[in-house]
Amino acid sequence: MPNVTVIGAQWGDEGKGKIVDWLAARADVVVRFQGGHNAGHTLVVGGTTYKLSLLPSGIVTGTLSIIGNGVVLDPWALREEIARLEGQGISVTPENLMVADNCPLILPLHRELDGMREAAAGKGKIGTTGRGIGPAYEDKVGRRAIRVCDLAHLFTLDPMFDRLCVHHDALRAGFGEAPVDRAQLLADLTEVAPFVQRFAQPVWKRLREVRSEGSRILFEGAQGVLLDVDHGTYPFVTSSNTVSGTVASGSGLGPNAAGFVLGIVKAYTTRVGSGPFPTELEDEIGQRLGERGREFGTVTARKRRCGWFDAVLVRQTCALSGVTGIALTKLDVLDGFETIRICTGYRLNGREIDHLPASAVEQAALEPIYEEIEGWPGTTCGARRWADLPAQAIKYIRRIEELIETPVASVSTSPERDDTILVRNPFAD
């Protein structure tokens, strides 16, 4: 059976939660392969709302859920999230949740460093969630991370603690802060270790087994391609690779495991935090999109910036991630607009270009080139068939397909799981 990889094809917040939830109900395994608890998914199932940050979406349906080695894991956040779900009647056990034993940990010192940097950055703020994601990835690459497997050997890790603390103590001194309290850090890890160890496994081995059995694996990406540390709007990006290619390194399966790559695309554009945004609308239309789309972050509750659909960006992200088809979400938010704009290109210093340049200076100077499309007076909310859509809404969808050079696999018309027009089932390919 084919595997499916879901990625955000914009700046995140594209409505992945609902789509992943729908797919998770049809999958045998759901895998998170990058990011941390800075990403949020909201699922609405049977009238109940579940907010997930770290756990794969399959956990709500009882599907085997795996946190891969490409994720940075905050063990205390994991415990809190599991407790919250259990309070909603969801059972989380080592039978339905596995955590990669080589997964790096986010420690209190990472959260502290994140906050110190942002507080001191002034106009250079990146707009992080302050959850320690970036510093944890830095320590992973710097070969000083404490990993899940180390929780079983905490009292033999003095050399690793030395390497970690000498680095952080120097940084903390620069911010006028006291050195790391090693005794407290060890005590904190000792207390949380038994909880995390229950779920620790060599997940690459388990994934190899389920794949050989012909099981359907769903790889669940976090954030969006425009936040990729290599391919996004650098430096206003996350600290991991968010493209579909990360499935291989972040799960332990080979590069041919990704299968059908489904790019989640909002029918307009939003982003959270700082950074360039060519089609941003700081007027009543942007306000209207935000209010109708309820554009507030799942994790941070920060208000999202809103703008028209940018076909240039989505064409580029689909190419970078080898997207097979897109899931277009929140089409109903555009109901009632007399005219709708789509960005089809940019002007940069008087010349036209058809891609997002790598330079932050050039990104900030981009001027969008728009194409206007007639809106529709009817409603798309709750539509489940093409025949239920206004003719102009269908025209809008078809124009997006042409501009991004990628077919639409599904259209979402409300937060409810079943309010979806399915054009192509990824698991059936």
Disulfide bonds with the S-S distance in Angstrom:
none
